[in-house]
């Protein structure tokens, strides 16, 4: 009896939502929620585009369910320790310190750019972030929406746009140029990210450091992968099984690299160690995250 009455009430609600003459008398309370599991499919379809829905306009029944349970699907970026810059990998070299110590360094150059193109705040966008542009290009290389976005900030046409999510965006404004010497000092630790060198399709030995089989004593398994699972049970290959496949060409971050030298005249920075990619690769350089020091423990 209860289910029957609930279905009948759901049917009356559907009529009241779809009919413009009866909607004026329908005024749900702030705590009232429709029994979604009991609503027929036509009622859900009418709720999607109805502006009278107590949850607001919906694009799908999944949106209705997510709002019903109070979910909010938001993609959250990781918090940065401070605003960073973009640079171009130039290559590696040997650097000699004053005491004669030999240090292998990567030279990172900076083309025209590193200009603030947008400042996002929690009031307007839901989070605090600074959008930075890099590498000047011709106007015809960009689309009209991209040119309009940059002209709004009073910036030059630039190829790359990246965001740096910060705890506070005070002191940043559109059109502001970021100076490398003001952000980083010699001896600072930085996180460098970029696309690694693509290796193509590789086997298990090169891709996952597997050991090869015996080359003598009658062995016929040298570089083969070998068994990838049991037979009847489980009767399938587990997800995430290490097997041959495409290697490299993915976003990679190397953390806590030391800045050895900053050359203001050449607009270059020397970073100890290797960074992702080959010469000419785009790099993202940010202050190193140290939990408890520049990143909250929570």
N, C-alpha and C positions, 0 to 999 in steps of 0.2 A: 504493500500500500504506500509506503514511504517513497519508494523508487518511482512508482507510477505518478504520484503527485508531483515529485520533483521533475519528472519528464514533462508533465503537463505544464508546470510552471515555466520550464525552459522553453516550451513551445510558445507560451504567451509572451515571454520576454522577446523571443525572436520576432514575433509579429510587431511588438511595440517598437523594436529597434528599426525594423525595415519600413514601418509605416510612419510617414511624417505627421499624420494627424494625431497619433497616439503618443508621439515622443514627448510632447509637452507635459503630459501627465506622468511621465516616467522620470523619477528623480531618485537614483540610488543613493544610499547613505555612504559616508566615507569609508566605512568598514565593510560594506557589502561586496562580495566577489561572486561572480557567476560560477555555477558548477560546471567547469569546463569539460569534465569527463562525461557529463550527461547531455551536453549540447549536441544536437545533430550537426552534420557537416554543413548544411546550408547556413546555419546560424554562425558557424565559425567563419564561413566565407563572407557573410554580411558584416561581421565584426571587423574584418581586416580593413575595409575602406570606410567604415562608418566613423564620422567625427563625433557621434554620440556615445561611443564606447567609453565606459568609465575608466579605461586604461589609456585612452588616447588612440590615434590612428595606428593601425598595425599593418605590417607588411606580410606577415605569415602567422600561422597558428603557433609556430615555435616561439615567435615573439610574445604571443599571449601567455604561453606557458612560462616563459622566462620571467615576464613581468609579474605573473601570478605568484611565483615563488620568490620574488624580490631579487632576481639575478640581474647583474649588469655586466655585459660582456665587453670588456675594455682591454685592449692590448697595451701592456705596460712595458716601457723601455727601462733598461737598467739605469740607475742613477750614476752620474759621473762625479768624480771627485772635484772637477772644475772644468771650465770651458777649455776646449782643445782646438787644434788647427788641423788642416789637411796639407799634405805635402806630396812630393814626387820623389820616388827612390831614384838616385843617380848611380849607385854602385857601392862597392866596398873598397877599402884601402887600409893601409897600415899607418897608425898614428903613434908618434914617439912622444912620450911625456918628458918633462924637463929632466927627470932622473934617469932617463934612458929606457923606461919600461915600454915594451911594444904592446900596443892595444889594437886589435882588429875592430874597425868601426865601419858603420854604414853611413854614407853621406846622403842626406835628405835635403833636396832643394825646394824652394817655394816660388811658384809662379804668381802672377798677379791674381789677387783674390783674398780669401780669408776675411770676408766682409759680412757683417751681420745683416741678414736679409729679413728676419722676422723674429720677434720676441713673443713667446707664448706664455700666458699666465694661467693660473688656476681659474680665474674668473671667466676668461674667454674660451680657453681650450681644455680646461680640466687638469692641466699639469703645467709646471714651469719648465721651459726649455728655451734654448737659443738656437736658431737656425743660421747656419753659416754657409756661404757660397765660396767656390774656389774655381780657378782656372778660367780666365777670360776667353770668350769665343766670339765669333761674328754673330750679328743679329740673325742672319738667315739659318744659323745652326740650331736655333731654338724655336719652339712653337709660340704662337701668340699668347696663350695662357701663361707660359713660362716668362715671356717678356713682360707681360702685364704685372705678374707677381714681383719681378725684380724692379720694374719702374716704380711700383708703389713704394718700395723701400728706398728709392733713389740710388740703386746699385747698378753696376755695369752688368752686361750679359755674362753669365758664368755657367759653366758646364755642370758642376757638381753642387748638390745641396745636401747637407747633413745636419742632423739635430744633435744637440748636447743637452740632455736633461740635467737640470741643476736643482739644488735646494732653494736657491734664490736667484732671481734674474735682475736684481738691482744693479744699476750702473751700465746696463746694456741698452742700446737703442738702434733702430734700423739705420743702415748706412755706416755704422761704426767699423773702422778697420782694426783688426786684431794685430797687435805688435808682438812678435815672437819673443823679444827680449823682456817684455813685461809679463809674459805668461810663464816662461821657463827660464831657469838659471842653470849654469854649469854645475853638474853634480846631482841634479834632480833625477828622480826615477819617473819613467813614463811607461804607458801601455801603448803599444803600436799594433794596429790591426790593418789587415788588407787581404786581398785574394792571393792564395798561395799559387805556386807554379803548377800548372796542370801536367800530369804525367800520362794521361790517357788510360786505357784499359790495362790493368796490371794483375799479375797473379798473386797468390797468397803469400809467397815468399817476400816479394818486394813490398806488397801493400800492408801485410800484417806481421812481417818478420817471422814467418813460419820457418821451421827447419826442413831441409830437403832429406830425402831418403838416401839409403846407401847407394853409392855409385858402382860398387863391386859386389862380390859374393852372391851373384845371381839375382840381385834385387832388380825388379822391373818397375819400381815406383821411385822416381827420382825427384821431380818437382811437382808431381800431381798433388791435388788437394787431399785426396783420401776420403774417408768416410765422413758424411755430413749428418749422420743421425742413425737411429735404430730403425727396425723394419716395421712390423705390424703395430707395435706400440712405441712411439705415439703415431707412427704412420705419416709423419709430416716433418718438415724442416722448421726448427724453431726460428722465430723472428730474431733478427740481429745476428744471425750466424755469420761469422767471418769467412768470406768467400772472395774469389776474384771479382773485380769490378773497377769502375772508374776511380782513379786516385788523383788527389790534388784538385786545384781549381775551386777551392771553397774558402769562405771567410775564415781567417785565422788571426788570433790575437796572441802576441808575445808580451808577457807582463814583466814589469819592473826592470826595464832596461835603463842604463845610466847614460845621461847626456854628458859627453866628454868635452865638447867644445861647441860654441855658438859663434859663427862668423857673420857679423852684421854686413860687411861689405859685399860678400859673395851671396848673402841671403841663403845660408846653408847651416845645417846642424849635423854634427857628428854624434852618432849613437853607438854605444858599445854593443857589439854582437851583430847577429843577422836579423833581418826583418822579412816578413812575407813578400813573395813576388819577385819579379825580375826588374831590371832597370826600366824606369818609365812607369812603374806601377803606382797607383794612387794609394796613399797611406793616411790613416787617421791616428793622430798623436794626441793623447790625453794624459793628464797627470795620473800617476799610478794610484790605484785604489789600495788604501791601507786601512783595514777595519779598525775602528776605534780612534783613528787619527784624523782622517779626512772623510770617512764614511761611517755613518752611525752603525752600531752593532745590531740594530734591529732592521 
